[in-house]
Amino acid sequence: MLTPKVFTTICIILITFPILLLYHDTLKELSVPYARPIIRPTPQFVASGNSPCLPPTTPEMTEEAVRRHATCRKYSPFTTGKARIATVTAHFGSPSKHYQKAFQSHLLHSLIHGTEVGVMCDAIVDDLWNKPAFILELLMRETMRPEKERLEWIMWVDRDTVILDQCRPISSFLPPENSRFGSWWGRGDRNHDGYNKREVNLLVTNDSNGLNNGVFLLRVDEWAIFLFTAILAFRHYRPEVDLPFTEQSAMEHVIRTEQFKHQTQFVPQSWFNAYDHGGAKMFATREETMDMNDEWVRRGDYLVHFPGHPDKGRAIYEYTEMLKDLPDVWEKATVQRDIGRDVAEFWRNLG
Ligand SMILES: *[C@@H]1O[C@H](CO)[C@@H](O)[C@H](O)[C@H]1NC(C)=O
């Protein structure tokens, strides 16, 4: 529908465009000092804390990233997203070889896609509560930046996760951004807190125990600050509530409340939080997936997560070793599940 606002804008564009073309050269000269690309004044990988938990970026890693980037461009169906995204994780406590290897799979992914990585190397509070504490700290830090330099989304990943498909960008999961037009023309369908009721700010998945917050996507926004403030404070304000999975249970309670449920979107677990079934060797060689549950990983999936795995260290080690030798699933056409169409359909159905 051509609303008066849209009409006016089209007119403005039609009128100003030829003028801009006419003065293009002049403008180019005038704007030289301002035309430099925005370079975020931070390195691509940021470690928080004093302990050195960020593995060094070796020349081998950079070489592998360049090589894989070329393979992904040639064979995978993905386009490069423009959103500023960071993978955020925590690696404190005594370092262990398998978690470092798992972390390296995320660093490689970040090098391939030009995203960022934020890692918490030292604890701030007790145990698992460090996760919401660090996320809140990071959100506040980001929000202090000029809007143009700010991260738009973060993907939290627990340390027991390994990237399986280095070609799939994080942006491929995100809701389509045409909702941005909404914010240009006045913020539209807003509830009393000022949030667009249909805007998705959090993508989470369930497993058989309910919410699993080992991997989730969060829009960097005031909403996220309020959400993580509520999660971090939950045990103090609702001490009577039993939290069998500590901060994960607190998060589950909070995202069910009227204040937060409208911007929270549950998505299928298979998108980015599927679990191992049968081990690394089986993953690489399995031919038939008919009898598999949806939440079990197979070739073509983005990531594998090992919550509650009885032999976690070994499983992670075996997966990382297997992935070194596994030929690219797009190049060799060994993909068993490509959620691409599901993702598009999912957001289309939500309007
Ligand atoms: C997620 O799990 C919780 C707890 O079992 C359940 O109440 C909720 O309906 C589930 N949500 C979805 C979208 O499956």
The ligand as a MOL file (V3000), in Angstrom:
LIG
                    3D

  0  0  0     0  0            999 V3000
M  V30 BEGIN CTAB
M  V30 COUNTS 14 14 0 0 0
M  V30 BEGIN ATOM
M  V30 1 C 9.6000 -25.5590 25.5150 0
M  V30 2 O 9.5870 -26.3550 26.6900 0
M  V30 3 C 8.7260 -25.9000 27.7010 0
M  V30 4 C 8.9410 -26.7680 28.9260 0
M  V30 5 O 8.8630 -28.1070 28.6130 0
M  V30 6 C 7.2850 -25.9170 27.1970 0
M  V30 7 O 6.4250 -25.4070 28.1860 0
M  V30 8 C 7.1970 -25.0740 25.9340 0
M  V30 9 O 5.9110 -25.1640 25.3970 0
M  V30 10 C 8.2050 -25.5210 24.9090 0
M  V30 11 N 8.1510 -24.5870 23.8010 0
M  V30 12 C 8.1450 -24.9680 22.5500 0
M  V30 13 C 8.0310 -23.9080 21.5290 0
M  V30 14 O 8.2480 -26.1350 22.2090 0
M  V30 END ATOM
M  V30 BEGIN BOND
M  V30 1 1 1 2
M  V30 2 1 1 10
M  V30 3 1 2 3
M  V30 4 1 3 4
M  V30 5 1 3 6
M  V30 6 1 4 5
M  V30 7 1 6 7
M  V30 8 1 6 8
M  V30 9 1 8 9
M  V30 10 1 8 10
M  V30 11 1 10 11
M  V30 12 1 11 12
M  V30 13 1 12 13
M  V30 14 2 12 14
M  V30 END BOND
M  V30 END CTAB
M  END
